[in-house]
Each structure stands twice: as structure tokens, then as C-alpha cells.
Amino acid sequence: MGKYIDNNLIKEENVIFETYYHWIIFCNLRAILTLFIAPVIDKYTDEFAITNKRVIIKTGLISRKTFEMNHSKIESINVEQGLLGRLLGYGTIRVVGSGGTKESFPKIQNPLEFRKKFQEMSN
């Protein structure tokens, strides 16, 4: 479990599912131009988790962006996968909150499992 998520769990909250970036983040121009340092930082600092109470996502090392939303405030989690994403097991998760909030997180490994775990917790 990631350090941010571990430090920000509330009373009686447990992590149900955690995922990370897929290795495909190393296969782009940004990775090559930064000598693969940027995707390594992303892989080890960004955290994606579903707990029994909320969805917690933290991105960034120096400039941190967090997304935390209770299950009751989330309308849906959508998954977008192209052909390569379906073959290799990665995709974009889009969290849609009640009130129109939409947050997208690309190149996540096991996005369908992420959505399934959320749906199991919401029922």
C-alpha cells in the first residue's frame, strides 16, 4: 500500500483494491527524453486505491494532486481501453461524481478490476 493512502485512512477504513500504472508508461517520448526518470517517479509516487469507504487517488511528487471521494458521491467509474490496452491490460479510468465532477487517470493497470471492486463496494 502506498504511503499517502496508508497515512490518510480514517477510522475503520481498509484498502480493498490497489492498482498502479501499467508498464506501458515507459514506452513514450516523455520517458525517452527524461531518460526514463519521469515514468519511474510516476510509478512509485502515484497511488490508486479503493477502500471500504471511498476512492483515493494521489498523483505527483513535488506538486501533489489528490482525489478522494466517498462511494455515495460517485455516480460511476468508466473504463476506456483501445485495442492495445485490451491486449496488454491497461486503460483509462474516469471517475464521475454526483455534481458533474469528472477525473481521468490514464494508463492504469487492471482498470476493469478497479471498476469491478468499486461496484462490489457500492452494492
C-alpha positions, 0 to 999 in steps of 0.5 A: 500500500502506498504511503499517502493512502496508508497515512490518510485512512480514517477510522475503520477504513481498509484498502480493498483494491490497489492498482498502479500504472501499467508498464506501458508508461515507459514506452513514450517520448516523455520517458525517452527524453527524461531518460526514463526518470519521469515514468519511474517517479510516476510509478512509485509516487502515484497511488490508486486505491479503493477502500471500504469507504471511498476512492483515493487517488494521489498523483505527483511528487513535488506538486501533489494532486489528490482525489478522494471521494466517498462511494455515495458521491460517485455516480460511476467509474468508466473504463476506456481501453483501445485495442492495445490496452485490451491486449496488454491490460491497461486503460483509462479510468474516469471517475464521475461524481454526483455534481458533474465532477469528472477525473481521468487517470490514464494508463492504469493497470487492471482498470476493469478490476478497479471498476469491478471492486468499486461496484462490489463496494457500492452494492 
